[in-house]
Amino acid sequence: MQKASDELNFEKAAELRDKKYSLENLMQRQKMDSFSENNIDVIGLVKYLDKASIEIFNIRNSKMLGGENFILRDVEDISEGELLFDFIKQYYNESNVPNKIMFRYEFEEMELAKEWLMKISGKKNIEFKVPIRGEKVKLIEMAERNAKISMQNKTDSIENESLLVELMKLLNLKELPKRIESFDISNISGTDIVAGMVVFENAKPKRSDYRRLKIKTVEGQNDVACMREVLMRRLKYCKEDFNGKSPYGSPPNLILMDGGISQVRVAKNVILEYNIDIPVYGMVKDGKHRTRTIVDCDGKEYTIKSNELFNFVTFLQDEVHNTAIEYHRKVRENRVRQSELDNIDGIGEVKKKALLQKFKSVKKIKEASIEELCEVPGINESLAKKILLELE
């Protein structure tokens, strides 16, 4: 999780954090088998600016029956105690009041809340507990942690939807672009030509649907022809008779090309050939390589006004560009690695694999000493000298 954060891969870090919390929750639930309380609710509250999140655990017969979450909005001027009191009055009725309720801290409205619960339930006493140590404190911490995660996830979802609404209005789309696909070509002087395809669902990368493709029909440097091949291969699966059988996933609601009007037009032509209805636009960068505007096939430009949408489109454009470049680098390195090692007499597949397992790359093999090469099974001094000579 820390490694992902250090590498600025915050989405991966958040995913790992949630998995960590899920494991901790599971371990805590297993401990509940020996929990002495048998009719108690645990309430965790987290408040941030104008939002609050409440998580409640219901424990019956020493078993945690599950958790429920509630997001409260426009609560900036309401104290935690008032929020808890209002929540208690809305959540509980005459049939679901437990014998005990646990909180993180005491609050001013606690006695009022207790009186109200006894009145609606007919119980003579309901105990409010504020533990300071042990498993009970850990339960409250777990409830608060879940409350925080729920608030973050639901807030992100709302913010993502607002981004998509803004994009839909900017481009005059017919529907919310819940699935956006983007494509880019990468090559050096027309060699090792590849393409990258990225997918964003609900304004978040869906990396399981990313695709990396080698160009099969185009020779030389012709990005427009290469893009046409890629789109022909992908968009044929958007026709109705391919639904449910596509290796690319669901059809997109919007295509954003990493390039100007020429890329948009080739995409539009393929869409028309397949007689499908998918809006397509291009992402245009300025002289400083920053996303400047969005363009349609007629050359009309749509200026991005908000920083949030600007950052989103920039991220998407960088993502598809990097995906294509990384795949191109991998293909190029594999070709170079194969040709250099395969041309050395005495190096077969087994020895080549052993060399690459030890040194990881041809570059590192070139930098190795004869003694280091001889540490690889099957490599003697004579062959080590030949390897260094051939790779020189």
FENFENSUL-V48696 format. One record per residue. N is the residue number from 1. RES is the residue in one letter. PHI is phi as a letter, one per 30 degrees, with the letter a starting at -180 (none if undefined). Layout:
# FENFENSUL-V48696
{{N	RES	PHI} {N	RES	PHI}}
This chain:
# FENFENSUL-V48696
{{1	M	none} {2	Q	d} {3	K	d} {4	A	d} {5	S	d} {6	D	d} {7	E	d} {8	L	i} {9	N	c} {10	F	d} {11	E	d} {12	K	d} {13	A	d} {14	A	d} {15	E	d} {16	L	d} {17	R	d} {18	D	d} {19	K	d} {20	K	d} {21	Y	d} {22	S	d} {23	L	d} {24	E	d} {25	N	d} {26	L	d} {27	M	d} {28	Q	d} {29	R	d} {30	Q	d} {31	K	d} {32	M	d} {33	D	e} {34	S	c} {35	F	d} {36	S	d} {37	E	d} {38	N	b} {39	N	a} {40	I	b} {41	D	c} {42	V	c} {43	I	c} {44	G	c} {45	L	b} {46	V	b} {47	K	b} {48	Y	b} {49	L	h} {50	D	c} {51	K	b} {52	A	b} {53	S	b} {54	I	c} {55	E	c} {56	I	b} {57	F	c} {58	N	c} {59	I	c} {60	R	b} {61	N	h} {62	S	i} {63	K	b} {64	M	d} {65	L	d} {66	G	k} {67	G	b} {68	E	b} {69	N	b} {70	F	b} {71	I	c} {72	L	c} {73	R	b} {74	D	h} {75	V	c} {76	E	e} {77	D	c} {78	I	c} {79	S	d} {80	E	d} {81	G	d} {82	E	d} {83	L	d} {84	L	d} {85	F	d} {86	D	d} {87	F	d} {88	I	e} {89	K	d} {90	Q	d} {91	Y	d} {92	Y	c} {93	N	b} {94	E	d} {95	S	c} {96	N	b} {97	V	d} {98	P	d} {99	N	d} {100	K	b} {101	I	b} {102	M	c} {103	F	b} {104	R	d} {105	Y	b} {106	E	d} {107	F	b} {108	E	d} {109	E	d} {110	M	d} {111	E	d} {112	L	d} {113	A	d} {114	K	d} {115	E	d} {116	W	d} {117	L	d} {118	M	d} {119	K	d} {120	I	d} {121	S	c} {122	G	i} {123	K	d} {124	K	d} {125	N	a} {126	I	b} {127	E	c} {128	F	c} {129	K	c} {130	V	b} {131	P	d} {132	I	c} {133	R	a} {134	G	i} {135	E	d} {136	K	d} {137	V	d} {138	K	d} {139	L	d} {140	I	d} {141	E	d} {142	M	d} {143	A	d} {144	E	d} {145	R	d} {146	N	d} {147	A	d} {148	K	d} {149	I	d} {150	S	d} {151	M	d} {152	Q	d} {153	N	d} {154	K	d} {155	T	d} {156	D	e} {157	S	d} {158	I	d} {159	E	d} {160	N	d} {161	E	d} {162	S	d} {163	L	d} {164	L	d} {165	V	d} {166	E	d} {167	L	d} {168	M	d} {169	K	d} {170	L	e} {171	L	c} {172	N	h} {173	L	d} {174	K	d} {175	E	b} {176	L	d} {177	P	d} {178	K	d} {179	R	b} {180	I	c} {181	E	c} {182	S	b} {183	F	b} {184	D	a} {185	I	c} {186	S	b} {187	N	a} {188	I	b} {189	S	h} {190	G	i} {191	T	c} {192	D	h} {193	I	d} {194	V	b} {195	A	b} {196	G	c} {197	M	b} {198	V	c} {199	V	b} {200	F	c} {201	E	c} {202	N	h} {203	A	i} {204	K	b} {205	P	d} {206	K	c} {207	R	d} {208	S	d} {209	D	c} {210	Y	d} {211	R	b} {212	R	b} {213	L	b} {214	K	d} {215	I	d} {216	K	c} {217	T	c} {218	V	c} {219	E	c} {220	G	i} {221	Q	d} {222	N	b} {223	D	d} {224	V	d} {225	A	d} {226	C	d} {227	M	d} {228	R	d} {229	E	e} {230	V	e} {231	L	d} {232	M	d} {233	R	d} {234	R	d} {235	L	d} {236	K	d} {237	Y	d} {238	C	c} {239	K	d} {240	E	e} {241	D	d} {242	F	c} {243	N	e} {244	G	i} {245	K	b} {246	S	d} {247	P	d} {248	Y	c} {249	G	j} {250	S	d} {251	P	d} {252	P	d} {253	N	d} {254	L	a} {255	I	c} {256	L	c} {257	M	d} {258	D	d} {259	G	l} {260	G	d} {261	I	d} {262	S	d} {263	Q	d} {264	V	d} {265	R	d} {266	V	d} {267	A	d} {268	K	d} {269	N	d} {270	V	d} {271	I	e} {272	L	d} {273	E	d} {274	Y	d} {275	N	h} {276	I	c} {277	D	c} {278	I	b} {279	P	d} {280	V	b} {281	Y	b} {282	G	c} {283	M	c} {284	V	c} {285	K	c} {286	D	d} {287	G	d} {288	K	c} {289	H	i} {290	R	c} {291	T	e} {292	R	c} {293	T	a} {294	I	c} {295	V	b} {296	D	c} {297	C	d} {298	D	c} {299	G	j} {300	K	d} {301	E	c} {302	Y	c} {303	T	d} {304	I	d} {305	K	c} {306	S	d} {307	N	d} {308	E	d} {309	L	d} {310	F	e} {311	N	d} {312	F	d} {313	V	d} {314	T	d} {315	F	d} {316	L	d} {317	Q	d} {318	D	d} {319	E	d} {320	V	d} {321	H	d} {322	N	d} {323	T	d} {324	A	d} {325	I	d} {326	E	d} {327	Y	d} {328	H	d} {329	R	d} {330	K	d} {331	V	d} {332	R	d} {333	E	d} {334	N	d} {335	R	d} {336	V	d} {337	R	d} {338	Q	d} {339	S	d} {340	E	d} {341	L	d} {342	D	d} {343	N	d} {344	I	c} {345	D	d} {346	G	j} {347	I	c} {348	G	c} {349	E	d} {350	V	d} {351	K	d} {352	K	d} {353	K	d} {354	A	d} {355	L	d} {356	L	d} {357	Q	d} {358	K	d} {359	F	c} {360	K	i} {361	S	a} {362	V	d} {363	K	e} {364	K	d} {365	I	d} {366	K	d} {367	E	d} {368	A	d} {369	S	d} {370	I	d} {371	E	d} {372	E	d} {373	L	d} {374	C	d} {375	E	d} {376	V	d} {377	P	e} {378	G	j} {379	I	c} {380	N	c} {381	E	d} {382	S	d} {383	L	d} {384	A	d} {385	K	d} {386	K	d} {387	I	d} {388	L	d} {389	L	d} {390	E	d} {391	L	d} {392	E	d}}
